[in-house]
Amino acid sequence: MKKIILLVIICILNFNAYCQRKKDLIKEINGYYSSIVSNATYDRPQKEVWNALYTVIKDEYQNITKESESRGYIEAKHEEQYFKSNISAEVLGESPNLKVSISIVEYYKIATSYTPLTYSDWMLAETDNKRLKFQMKLFEAINGDIELPAQLKEKIDKYNLTQDKEKNKILKNVDY
């Protein structure tokens, strides 16, 4: 009996070591995307980069507070009763090597008591994933889709083959 239990434990440990978790794969995919888009330079005219930046921000934020096409600067905000978000972006550099700097600040309130309903003061939210999302949208608007390397695609396919349920699979435009 002890040998069977030991064998089962060893099999489970080997299986866990062999298979990557979904979270680890998504982290690896985001790391790949981040390495491409975080320091990307654009070999396009400044007006084309500005138009792509304006379109990407306008899709998410309807209230543009400041914009200057000549400076390549834009600010926008989105406010609700318990959430507010501000974004500012600027096109930097000269025409053959343009860069885009994006800054996002988000605040939220949480319920501290339900009887009576009261909320906390404004608290700062984590925005790294949202910044990466904007950088990716901008990069794809200017340069087209980002292709994953074959090695990473193979890992995703291998992971998806081990999953029985569709909701557990890693899908493009859903998970990454």
C-alpha positions as CSV (number, residue, x, y, z in Angstrom):
1,M,0.0,0.0,0.0
2,K,2.9,2.4,0.8
3,K,4.5,1.6,-2.5
4,I,1.3,2.5,-4.4
5,I,0.8,5.7,-2.5
6,L,4.4,6.7,-3.1
7,L,4.1,5.8,-6.8
8,V,0.9,7.9,-7.1
9,I,2.7,10.9,-5.4
10,I,5.7,10.6,-7.7
11,C,3.3,10.5,-10.8
12,I,1.5,13.6,-9.6
13,L,4.7,15.5,-9.0
14,N,6.1,14.5,-12.4
15,F,2.8,15.5,-14.1
16,N,2.8,18.9,-12.4
17,A,6.4,19.5,-13.3
18,Y,5.7,18.5,-17.0
19,C,2.6,20.5,-17.5
20,Q,2.7,24.2,-17.2
21,R,-0.2,26.0,-15.6
22,K,-2.4,28.4,-17.6
23,K,-1.2,31.3,-15.5
24,D,2.4,30.6,-16.2
25,L,1.8,30.4,-19.9
26,I,-0.1,33.6,-20.0
27,K,2.6,35.3,-18.0
28,E,5.2,34.0,-20.6
29,I,3.0,35.3,-23.4
30,N,2.6,38.7,-21.8
31,G,6.4,38.8,-21.2
32,Y,7.0,38.2,-24.8
33,Y,4.6,40.9,-25.9
34,S,6.0,43.3,-23.3
35,S,9.6,42.8,-24.6
36,I,8.4,43.8,-28.1
37,V,6.1,46.7,-27.4
38,S,7.5,48.4,-24.2
39,N,10.5,50.0,-26.0
40,A,9.1,49.9,-29.5
41,T,10.1,52.7,-32.0
42,Y,8.0,53.5,-34.9
43,D,9.5,54.3,-38.3
44,R,6.4,56.2,-39.5
45,P,5.5,59.8,-39.9
46,Q,4.5,61.6,-36.7
47,K,1.0,62.2,-37.9
48,E,0.4,58.5,-38.6
49,V,1.6,57.6,-35.1
50,W,-0.5,60.4,-33.6
51,N,-3.7,59.2,-35.5
52,A,-3.2,55.6,-34.3
53,L,-2.6,56.8,-30.7
54,Y,-5.7,59.0,-30.8
55,T,-7.9,56.2,-32.2
56,V,-6.6,53.7,-29.5
57,I,-7.3,56.1,-26.7
58,K,-10.7,57.2,-28.1
59,D,-11.9,53.6,-28.2
60,E,-11.4,53.2,-24.4
61,Y,-11.9,56.8,-23.1
62,Q,-14.7,58.9,-24.5
63,N,-13.8,62.1,-22.6
64,I,-10.6,63.6,-24.1
65,T,-9.5,66.5,-21.9
66,K,-6.4,67.8,-23.7
67,E,-5.0,67.1,-27.1
68,S,-2.3,68.6,-29.3
69,E,-1.5,67.0,-32.6
70,S,1.5,69.3,-33.2
71,R,3.1,68.3,-29.9
72,G,1.8,64.7,-30.1
73,Y,0.1,64.9,-26.7
74,I,-3.2,63.6,-25.5
75,E,-5.0,63.3,-22.1
76,A,-8.3,61.5,-21.4
77,K,-10.3,60.5,-18.4
78,H,-13.2,58.2,-17.5
79,E,-15.1,58.7,-14.3
80,E,-17.8,56.8,-12.6
81,Q,-19.2,56.9,-9.1
82,Y,-16.6,54.5,-7.6
83,F,-14.0,54.4,-10.3
84,K,-11.9,57.0,-12.2
85,S,-9.1,56.6,-14.7
86,N,-6.8,59.1,-16.3
87,I,-4.5,58.4,-19.3
88,S,-1.8,60.6,-20.8
89,A,0.3,59.8,-23.8
90,E,2.9,61.6,-25.8
91,V,4.7,60.9,-29.1
92,L,8.4,61.5,-28.5
93,G,11.4,61.8,-30.8
94,E,12.1,62.6,-34.4
95,S,10.2,61.0,-37.3
96,P,12.4,57.9,-38.1
97,N,12.6,56.9,-34.5
98,L,9.3,57.8,-32.7
99,K,8.4,56.5,-29.3
100,V,5.2,56.7,-27.4
101,S,5.1,57.3,-23.6
102,I,1.8,56.2,-21.9
103,S,0.9,56.9,-18.3
104,I,-2.3,55.5,-16.7
105,V,-3.5,56.4,-13.2
106,E,-6.6,54.6,-11.8
107,Y,-8.5,55.1,-8.5
108,Y,-11.3,53.1,-7.0
109,K,-13.5,53.0,-3.9
110,I,-14.6,49.8,-2.2
111,A,-17.5,49.2,0.1
112,T,-16.4,49.3,3.8
113,S,-19.8,48.6,5.3
114,Y,-23.0,47.3,3.9
115,T,-25.4,48.5,6.6
116,P,-25.4,51.4,6.1
117,L,-23.6,51.4,2.7
118,T,-20.4,53.3,3.0
119,Y,-17.3,53.5,0.8
120,S,-13.6,54.0,1.4
121,D,-11.5,56.9,0.3
122,W,-10.0,56.8,-3.2
123,M,-7.4,54.1,-3.5
124,L,-4.7,53.7,-6.2
125,A,-5.2,50.7,-8.6
126,E,-2.6,48.6,-10.4
127,T,-2.3,49.6,-14.1
128,D,0.7,47.6,-15.5
129,N,-1.6,45.2,-17.5
130,K,-3.7,48.1,-18.8
131,R,-0.6,50.0,-20.0
132,L,0.6,46.8,-21.8
133,K,-2.8,46.5,-23.4
134,F,-2.7,50.1,-24.8
135,Q,0.9,49.6,-26.0
136,M,-0.1,46.4,-27.8
137,K,-3.2,48.0,-29.4
138,L,-1.0,50.9,-30.6
139,F,1.7,48.6,-31.9
140,E,-0.8,46.5,-33.7
141,A,-2.6,49.6,-35.1
142,I,0.7,50.8,-36.6
143,N,2.6,47.6,-37.5
144,G,-0.1,44.9,-37.7
145,D,-0.5,41.7,-35.5
146,I,2.3,40.4,-33.4
147,E,3.2,36.8,-34.2
148,L,4.2,34.5,-31.3
149,P,7.3,32.5,-31.8
150,A,6.9,28.9,-32.9
151,Q,8.2,27.6,-29.5
152,L,5.6,29.5,-27.6
153,K,2.8,28.5,-30.0
154,E,3.9,24.8,-29.5
155,K,3.6,25.2,-25.7
156,I,0.1,26.7,-26.0
157,D,-1.0,23.9,-28.4
158,K,0.5,21.3,-26.0
159,Y,-1.3,22.8,-23.0
160,N,-4.6,23.1,-25.0
161,L,-4.5,19.4,-25.9
162,T,-4.3,18.4,-22.2
163,Q,-7.5,20.4,-21.4
164,D,-10.9,18.8,-21.7
165,K,-13.1,21.8,-21.1
166,E,-13.1,24.7,-23.6
167,K,-13.0,27.3,-20.8
168,N,-9.6,26.0,-19.6
169,K,-7.9,26.4,-22.9
170,I,-5.7,29.4,-23.8
171,L,-7.4,31.3,-26.6
172,K,-6.2,34.2,-28.7
173,N,-8.1,37.5,-28.1
174,V,-9.5,36.0,-24.9
175,D,-6.5,35.2,-22.7
176,Y,-3.8,37.1,-24.6
